[in-house]
Amino acid sequence: MEAHFTEWLNLGIRWIHMITGIAWIGASFYFVWLENNLNRSNPREGLSGDLWAIHGGGIYHLEKYKLAPPKMPENLHWFKWEAYFTWMSGVALLLVVYYLNPSLYLIKPGVDLAPAAGILIGIGSMVAAYVIYHFLCDSPLGKRPALLGVVLFVLIIAAAYGFSLIFSGRAAYIHVGAVIGTIMVGNVFFTIMPAQRALVKAIEENREPDPVLPAKGLLRSRHNNYFTLPVLFIMISNHFPSTYGSQYNWLILAGIAALAVLVRHYFNTRHDSNRFAWTLPAAALGMVCLAYVTSPAHRAAPTVVPAAQTEQPAPAPLADTAPAKVEAAPTENTAAAAPTTADAGSQVDFAKVVSVIHERCTVCHSATPSSPLFSTAPSGLLLDTPEQMQAQAAKIHAQSVATQIMPLGNITQMTQDERDLIGAWIAKGAQIN
Ligand code: HEC
């Protein structure tokens, strides 16, 4: 019952997060586009440009003032609640999914970190990120946008690396998203909104508005615009275990984020030149390269969580056929290579495979999960019967052999030998009799 309740809570919050996020990012795209496409030739007195557009069966005429209209309009639309709600729903989601079940979702299996400490690091890093970012923007670096961009990128990837050491892959990715999202909403709350309020107040009081604040606001809103695509990827990254599940997940994220920023740059500059048109094919090629290097055939064996390693003294008779364990050969490919425990020609004992899967997986992946955390099998994946195991062999391989995403949080303490056994069974064709 409780699991069912959290599922719907998750659904509700996630849906709100998506809706408000779309509204926020949509507005960001739209206004940057507007700014870039203003017709700036011969604007009317006091205007910096105007623009005509047709949408939804109507023709619109928009004008941008250099600083402000002589008189405040009666009805001025502000854009802030979509940002605030996106952030608040994002934090709520972080809480429901990760912070309520830290040992399952948040902490990297095998890392000795108290759940509360993990949560504190998560929240602390969001706050710290904004403070550092704010300081950098206001420092002399703020006057060199390109260099500032590079520094920010490096810092964010450093954070991703740091998270990857202590958080599960998906939690590491989500925390990078949370850090960026916090910077974005901080920009709205602490810089853009105050700048806009000051502008409006000056007009109301018939003063000349201070041009410095709007310029700051514009820089921050540009940053937010470049942040959008990486954040959007992070939001959907949970569906792609070959990214977050990799040992080099932080590097993969860096690659995808860099490509996303390039593409964004093209769209932000193409109004006055096609100089960055190359970024589109380059980004497509980059994604193909990432797909290639993350393929199971190239994936290095992840550093393994020695859940019960100590209980596994190498049995004497096998000692010479079962040499160095996987950790000793990190570049060895776990996907295709014959696993170390089963020597080449021999048959894999399917009864053992069944007992491993029943012990390590079916607490959750069953028609009747015994885990109190799930009322139905996660992702609808059932591993109760041999036929189900066989049908899902490829997925089982991807999640519990090639990467070690499953069991979630290694809560059921699957050992490397067991992973090797499953790997060997699948490598030999996943026979069930
Ligand atoms: C503590 C509960 C739990 C245990 C134990 C567990 N899983 Fe999972 N598994 C999950 C959850 C939750 C998901 C869904 C993850 C998500 O949100 O994408 C999942 C997803 C999967 C998927 C992806 C299914 C799909 O269609 O996308 C596979 C494959 C998988 N698990 C295999 C395994 C295997 C194999 C084991 C045992 C070695 C295992 N799991 C143990 C909770 C668990």
Residues whose N, C-alpha, C, O or C-beta is under 5 A from the ligand:
A	BS01	HEC	N238 R360 C361 V363 C364 P378 S379 L381 K395 I396 Q399 S400 M406 P407 L408 I411 T412
